[in-house]
Amino acid sequence: MNEVTNRLLAALRMRQLELISTLAEVGNMRAAGEKLHLSTAAISKGLREVESLFGTRIFDRQPRGVVATAAGELIVLRARFLLNEVTHLSDELAAGRVGDTIKIGAPPFLAWTLVPSILKNLPADKAATPVRILEGRLADMCRHLENGDIDVLVTMNTPSELGGLKGDGFVIEQIGMEQWIVVCAPGHPLASRGGRGKIYRWRELDSESWILPPRPTNARMMVEQVRLHHELAPIVPRIESMNAITNLQLAEQELGITLAARCVAADRLKRATLVEVNMEDLPPPVPIALVYRLRGAQEGTLAALRTAVHRLNKDTGSAVFKAKASTKKFSERKSRS
């Protein structure tokens, strides 16, 4: 650990995080003092102390109040996350739910689509169990899984996505496949040019305005790989956005075309606010997997989630979420006595 981390662990208090969160919320020291039942002088002193701990200015002092600096915005964001975690812990302890919360990590597009379907199919005895869903970058999700902050990770099973997971004692159980497709608005020229039955070659899309996530995201690399296969140069997007829903909304406004997971675009395709562009070929479907610790596979929460997945596959009969028999097991590191 570096010097700043050691200093924060040794001296930082939750009350100090509450102070900077409140300051960011109300915008001045007097109002923060009233809310926290402290004097303005105590707020000012407390802010100086916490800024000293972080080694950076958190707020710029202005005549009418305080405004978070760039570093301050990040600190406030993380402070609120930690305060929320303490609140959740307190609520769970008060409700007697220790160890009885299902904690699921997932990238946003699966948290919006597959995770709700899995939860809907939980066995009756687990249907009322509290659930915590953690969305974010997969690298962060893998760390949360390794640290025990989540019970199971629902994610894409690709080397680029799970390659950084420390493999001791984890199971990667494939539960389905997901296809990425090219979509555009019904009024876009691609939707009407030659009729919707036309099949487009990737070369014909060279001049189109693309809406894509930045490198090295999985969707962006999919487009570049399939174009490389056709000996075409990488695309320079008109708009870059990390959020899949934002990209679909931009496409709906006829600002360009985008590549999206079929499960994310499904509702818009059904409502015909977007249409699929028929392509000569698409990126290979991506496996979707549950990732969890081998030793907990038969325990209550994990067993319930796996049962829910199997129920979903049986009820839908969908090839998209059809479970595969193959399971990749990493070697369990034996603890030394």
N, C-alpha and C positions, 0 to 999 in steps of 0.2 A: 504494500500500500504506500501511496505517496504521502508527502508531508501534510497536504491539505486534508486528505482523507483521515489520517490519524488525528489531526486536530479536531475535525468535526465529530468523529466518534467519541473523542474524549470529553468534549465540552458542549456540543450542541444539544439544546433541550427542545422538547416539543412546544413549550410556551413561546420560544423564539420563532419557531415556524408559524405558530398561530399569529404572532405579532406581524410578521411580514405579509402573511396572507390577508390579514385584516387591513393593513395599510394599503395593499394593492386594491382591495375591494372599495374602501371608502375614499382614498385619495388624499387624506391629510391627517396630520398627527393628532389634532384636537379630537376629530371624530373617532379615530382609532382608540384614543384614550378613553373616550366615553363608552365605547362598545366593550372595551376590555377592563373597564373600571380602574384605569391608571391615569396618572397625571401626564400632561403633554411632555414634561421634562423626562418622565420615566420612559415614555415611548421613544423619545429622541435618544436617550442613553442606550436603551435596548437595541435600537437600530444600529447605532455605532458599534455595539458589541458584536452583533451578528455579522455585520459587514467585515469586521476584523477577523472573525472566524473563517469566513469564506474568502477573505483576501481580495475582495472586489466591492465596488460600489453597487448596491442593489437598487437604490432609488436616487434620482436626481431631485434635489430640493429646488422648488420653484416658489414664487411669491404666493401662489394660491394653493399650494399643496405639494405632493410628491408624485413623480412619474417613474415607473420602473425602467431601468436601463435594459439593454439587450440581455446582459447576463442576469439581471434581476427578473426578467420575464421567465427565464428558464428555472431559476431558483424558486420563484413563486409557484410555478407549475408543479415542480417536484415536491415542494412543501405541502401543497394541497393534496397531492397523491398520498403522501405519508400520513397526513392528518386523517384522510378518508379511511386509510387502512386501519388506523387506531380506532376509529369509530366503528368500522365493521367488526373488529376484534371484540370491542366492548359489547356490541349488540349480540354477537354470537355467544359470548360467555354468559350474558344475561339471559339469553333464551335457552341455555343449556344445549347448544348445538355444536359443541366442540367435536371436531372430527366428522361431522355429519353434513358438511357442505360439499356439493359437487363442484369442483373447480376445473373449468375448461378453458384452454387457450386455443386461439384460432386466428388466422389472418382475417381481415375484415370481410372479404367476399364470402368466406365459408361461415363466418359468424352471422352474416345476414341471411344465408340460404340454408345450408345443411344443418347447422347446429339447432335452429328452432324445430326442424323436422325430427331430429333425433330426440330432443327433449319431449316433444309431443308423444313419442312412442315409449317413454319410460314405463317400466312396470308399475302397477298400481301402488305397490308398497313404497316406491321411490318418487312417485309423482309430485308429492308435496315437499320433497327435500329441497332446502335452499340451494340455489345455483349461483355461482359467480362466473361470469364470462370475462376473460381477459383478451382483448384484441391488440394487435400490434405487429411490428416487424418480426419475422420468423426467428431472426437471430436472438431477439429479446425473449421470444416465447421459449426457445430451446433452453436459455439460461434459467427461466422460471421453472421449467420442467425438471432440470437438473437439480435445482435448489429445493424442489418439493413445494413450490408456491402454487403449482397447478397439478391436478391428478392426471390429466390426459390432454394431449395436443391433437387437434384435428387439423390436418394440413396436407399440402402437396408432398408426395414422396418422390423427390428428385434430388440428385446429388448437390445441385446448387442450393436447395432449400434445407436439406437435412445433413449435408456434408459436415457441418460444424458441430453436430451433436456428439458429445462425448458418449461413446457407445456402451459403456459398462452397464449391463443389467436392464436394457431397454428392449421393448418389442415394437416393431413397426408392422402393424396389421393392416393390410390393404383392404379398404371397404368399398371402393368404387373407382370410377374413371370420370374425368371431366374434360369436355372438349371446348376449346377456344374457337370463336367464330368472328367473322368480320360483319359489322352491322352499320347501318346508316338510317337516316330519316326516310319516311315514305316519299317525301318530295325531292329527295336527292336524285341527281341524274342517274346514278348507278342503279337505283331502284326501278327506274322506268325505261332506261335505255335498252331497247331490244326486248323489253318485257322482263318480268322477274324470273323467267326460266333460263335466262342467259347465264352461262358459266364464264366467269372472268379468269383471265390469266393474271398472275402477279405483275407482269410487265405492264399490263393495262392500267394498273393502279399507281404507276410512278408519279403521275401528275396530280394525284388526289391530295387533298388536305387531310393529314392524319392527326388524330388525337391519341396520344400514347403516354404511358408512364415513362419516366426516365430510366436510363441504364443504371444498374444492372438488374432491374426487376424481371421477373419471369416472363410476363407478357411481352415486354419489349424484346427480350432475347428470342422469344418464339418467332416473332415477325422477322427478326434479322436472320435467324437460322434458316427459315423457309425461303427467304429471298436469296440467301447465299447458295442454297441448293439449286436455285434457278439462275445462278450467276448474275445476280442483281445487286446493286449497291445498297447499303443501309438507307433507311428512310430518315429524312430530317423532318420531324413532326411540326405541324403548324402550332399545336398546343401540347404542352406536357403537363400532366397532372397525375399525382400518385393515387388519387381516389377513383375507384372503379365506377361508383355511382355518378360522380361528377363527370367522368368521361362520357357516360351514357347520356347524361342530361345535355352535355355540349353537342353530342351527335344528334339528339332530338331537335336541337335548334338549328340543324343543318350547317353547323360550323365545321363539319368534317366527318370522316369515318373512323371507326375504332375497332380494336380487337378486344373481345370480352369473353369471359367464361359464360357458357350457355346458361348455366343456372342463375347467373346474375341478370342476364338479359331476358330471361324467360317471360317474366311478367310484362315487360314492354313489348316483346314479340307477340304475346297473346293479345294485348290491347292495340297492337298495330301502330304504336308510336315509334317503333323501330322495325326494320325488316332486315333479314339476313341477306348478305351479298353472297351469291353462289360462287365459290372459288374452285379452281382446278384441283387444288389440294389445300389442306389445312395443316397446321402443326399437329404432331401426334398427340392423342389424348393423354392427359396427365393423371397418374394414379393419385387417389386421395386415400389417406391413411389415418388410423388412430395410432398415436405413439404414447406408450406408458411403460411404467416399470414392470419388469417381469414378475417380481415377487408380489406385486399387488393385483395381478391379473384376475384373480378369483374373488377379490374382496368386494364388499357391497357396492361402492360407488362405481368402480370400474366395471364390475360384472353387470350392473344395471345399464350403463352406457352401451356396453357391447350388445346386450340383449335388445336395447332400443334400436341399434343399427340393424340388427338382424330382422327385427320386426318391420322396420322401414323398408328394407329390401324385399321382404316377403309381401308386404301390402302393396307396394308400388310396382313391383316386377320390372323396375326401370333398369336399363343397361347402364345408365349413368351412375347409379349408386349400387350396382350389383356387387356384392362382396366376393372377394377372391379367397381361395383356400390358402394361398401361400402366405406365410408369415416369416418375416426376417427377425431372427433373434440374435442380439448381440450377446457376447459371452458375459456371464455374470462374474464379477470379480469377487472372489471368496475373501471374506474378511479374516484377518489373522487374529487369533485369540491372544 
